[in-house]
Amino acid sequence: AAQAQAAFRAVILGAPGSGKGTVSNRIAKLFGVCHISTGDRLRYHIAKQTDLGKQVKEYLDSGKLVPDDAMMKFVSQEIKLSKGQNWLLDGFPRTVPQAEMLDSVHPPSLVINLTVPDAVILERVKNRWIHVPSGRVYNIGFSDPKVPGKDDVTGEPLTKRRDDQPEIVQRRLHEYEEKTRPVIDYYDERGLLKDFAGVSTDELWPQIQKCLHALI
Ligand code: ATP
């Protein structure tokens, strides 16, 4: 069946805290595509203190975008590692030059854009705890871990993202408006954009699922 399907090469866009990660995990599970989250992978490199991790730490901590050349190099490697599997890119491209680079190597066939009100984003980010090795995310009051402060699968401790402090979230939202908004327009002009708006992932998910079933 997998061979009969057309290649699924998708990008998911949305402001920080818009639920890209949650939606991406659901898509990956349901459709068996390889989920490449640049934020998760970069945080993993930082935790492991690799060369790349050391190079990008300051950017992530302060809520600034990592320079394009470093990101492009990293993402093209990640795509190569996925060995022709179907993929869903989460967190890339975030600038027009990144989108152009992606087009030159692996043009996406679909771009999912999530729109969620800023107030919802700020509240979510405040309550967010993560498990760095796996990228699993918990939201206090919405998706609590079974044991407070511990990952459900491994029992390892959960941590706060440094860039989830309110001032840094503001900076990330600003970066998003300035640098990533043009990427939305870029894909819209090419007829690839599918927009989904709402206040919760559970509200967006049925619409997204319907759209994907029609395409896959
Ligand atoms: P959320 O995870 O809440 O949806 P987000 O989209 O801001 O929010 P990540 O995708 O996890 O968060 O990215 C976190 C940080 O990683 C960014 O603020 C940036 O520093 C860096 N980063 C990730 N992807 C890119 C990219 N494509 N270009 C530049 N920097 C990136």
Residues whose N, C-alpha, C, O or C-beta is under 5 A from the ligand:
A	BS01	ATP	G14 A15 P16 G17 S18 G19 K20 T38 G39 D40 Y59 L60 G63 K64 L65 V66 M71 G91 F92 P93 R94 R172
